[in-house]
Amino acid sequence: MITVALAGNPNVGKSTLFNALTGLRQHTGNWPGKTVGVASGTVKKSGKRYEFVDLPGTYAFSGGSEDEQIASGYILSGSADCTVVVCDGCSLERSLILALQILQMTSKVIVCVNLMDEARKNGIEIDAQCLSRELEAPVVLTAAGKRQGLGELLKQIDRTVTEEPVHRVPQENVIQEAEAIASKCVTVTQGERQWQKKIGRYTGQQAVWHPNHAFAASYYHLADRLGSQLSFGDAGKTVRHGLWFVERYACTFTILG
């Protein structure tokens, strides 16, 4: 049986991918001596059996939380034959921080860029070949909610577990590296126009796009999600909060007037 660890940030569709792969063939419990839950499940395809272990979601390994300790400890233990790092296609740059850390921890890694249906709807395209070249790891694009790319992911798992280990050069600053990779491999087509209209509608002011920061528009859907949770009827307060979010995490717009 091939054991596969699923790692990733919260809210990247990791559990959706896990459920799509394993269906009802899964069980839950707690990590030994921990209160954090663990889910594992199996799938059989083409005469092969796979066990997927859904690790706790975490944004990065800083060693602080119990979730981080469990996820990093499992990866370092070598219990899995390979690790699939699930990334958000709509906010790739942020997801890459954890992916780069995991690539330094283990030699058998697949980067699964999920939520590609949402990304494309928001005008975001990801060059999988570029990303694979930059990360020195195989990349599979998926939309787990629509069961797209699952077959290719299983095929890539088969290839990865039989290939020679890849030992990568450690990165001194994974945040800067994530930014640089995203700027090369992410293309945005319509997020600019949608955000200009959204900001203009709520503020009555003109928004100007900075093309040299186009990579950061991968955060478009995150800012949009935040904005949908706010009441813009309040006098400017929530608007400024939303714009701060865009400026802090995307640095894409200047408000004129």
N, C-alpha and C positions, 0 to 999 in steps of 0.2 A: 504494500500500500504506500502511496505517495502522500506525505504529510505537507500541507501548505499552510503557512501563517498568513492571515490577512491583517495588514496594518494600515493605518491612515488617520487623518484628522477626523474629528467629529463632523457629521453632516456632509460627508462626501459620497454617500450612498454605499458605504462599505457593508452595512447590514443588509441592504437591498441586494447587493451582489451576492452576499453569503446565502440569503434565502433563495435567490434565483438559481444558484448552483446546487444547493442541497435539498431544496423543497422541504418535505416533512421528515427527511432522514437526518434529524439533528437532535441533540440533547443539550441541556443546560445544567449548570451547577456553579460552584465557587472555586476559585483558585485555592490550592492548599494553604490553609492558614490565613486566608484573606476573605474580606467581605465582598470583593469585586466579583461579579458574575463572569462566567466563561461559557461560550457556546461553541460547540463543534458539530460538524455534520459530515456526511459522506455522500459521494456520488460515484456511480459506476458508468464508465463509458468506454466503448471499444475494448472490452475485456480488462480494463484497468480500473483500479479503485483508488479514489482520492479522499483524503480526510482534510477538511478545512477547519482551521481554528481561528475564530473571530477574536482578535486581540482588542483590548480596550482602546478606544479612540483617544489620541493625544496630538497636540499641535507640534510638540518637539520634545526631545529628551534632555531635560535640564536636571533630572534627578529628584525633583521635588515631590510630585504626587505619587500616590499608590498606583494609579493607572500607568504612569510612565515607567515605574519600576517593574511592574508586571510585564508590560509589553517589551521593554528592552531586555529584561531578564530572559524571557522566552526566546527572543531572537538570538541572543548571545549563547544560549544553552545548546544550540545546534539541534534541537528537537525536531525542527522542520527541515524538510528536504529543500525547500525554497520559500522565500517570502515574497508575497505580492503586496506592493505598496499601492493603495488605492488613492488616487488624486482626484481633485475636483477640476474638471475641464473648464469650468467657469471662473475659477480663481487659482490657476495653476501655480503661480509664483509662490503663494503661501504654502500650498501642498508640497512644493519641491523642497522646502526646508527640512521637513521630516524625511522625505525620500533621500536626500543627500546624506543625512545622518545614518540612515539604515544602510545605504550603499557602502559606508565606511565600516559598518559593523559585521556584514556578512557578504559572501561572494556570490550567493545564488539569489538574485533579486530580479523581479519583473515589475515594471512600472505600469500600472493599469490606470489610464486616464478615463475616469467615469463621468457620467452626466453629460456626455457629448451631445445628446439631443437638446438639452437646455442650452449648452454652449453655442451650438449652431443657430438656435433660435435667436440668440442674442448677438449674432454676427461674429462669433469667436471661432476661429479655425486654429487647429494645432497641427503642426508638421511633425508627425510621429517619427519620421526618419531623422529629422534634425534633432529631436529630443533624445532619441536613442543614441545618436552619435555623441551628443554633448554629455549624456549621463554614462555612456559606455555600458548600457543595459538595454535589454529588449523592452519595447513599449507596445502596449495593446490599447486601442481606443474602444471603449464600451459605453453602452447605455443600458445598465442592468435592469432598469424598470421596464424596458421594452425587450429585454433578453437579447440585445444586439452585442455581438463580439464575444459571447461566452464560449463558443466553440473554438475561436482563435485563441482565447486565453488558455483553455485546456491544452491545446496543441503546443502553445509556447511553454507551458509548465513542463510538458513531456521533454521538450528540447532542452530547457534550462537544467533540469535535474541530471541530464546525461552529459552536458557539456563540461569542459574544463572550467574550474573556478576562475573568476575574474577578480584580480586584486587591484583595487583602485587607489590612486594617490589621494591621501587625505586633504580635504579643503580647509584652509585656515578660517574662512568666513563663509559659512553656508548661506547666510542671508544675502550677501552680495553675489554669491555664485547663483543662487536661485533667481535673483533679479536679472543677471546677465543671460542666463539660459532662457528665461521667459521672453526676454526682449528679442531673442533670435528665433524662437520657435512658435510664438503666438502672433496671430494676425487678427486684427479687429476690423470689421467692416461697418456695422451699423450701430454699435454701442455709443459712438460719438454723437450721432444725430439724436438718438433717443434720450441721452442724458441732457443734451442742449435743450431739447423741448421740455423735458421734465423740470429742469432747474428754472427755465424761463417761465413756465406755468406757475410755479410755486413762489417765485421771487419777483417776477416782473422785470428781471434784469437779464442782460445778455451774458451768455457763457462762451468762453473762447477755449478751444481745444489746443493742447500742447502736443504736437505730433511726436516730439522727441521722447515723450513718455507714453507712447502708444501701448507699450507692453502692459502698463498698469491698468488698462481698461479691462483686463481679465477679471478685475474686481467689480465690473459693472453690475453683475447680478447680485453681488453681496450688498452693494450700496442700495440697489433697487429693493432688495429684500428688507433691509433696514428701514428704508423710506416707507415701505408699505405697512410697517409696524408702528409708525408715528402718526400723530394727528397733526396735520399741517394747518389745521384751523387756528391753532395757538399762534399768537403774534410773534412770528419770526423765530421763536426759540428752537422749535424742533427743526425748522428749516436750516438754521445755522448748525445744529447738531449733525443733520444729514450731510451738509456740505463739508463740515469738519471731517466726517468719516471718509468722504471721497478724497479730500485733500490729504488726509493722514495716510491712507492706504493706497491711493492711486496717484495723487499729485497730477491730476489731468486737467483741471479746469481753473480758470481765473474768472471771477465775477466782475463785470464792469458796471459802473454806476454807483 
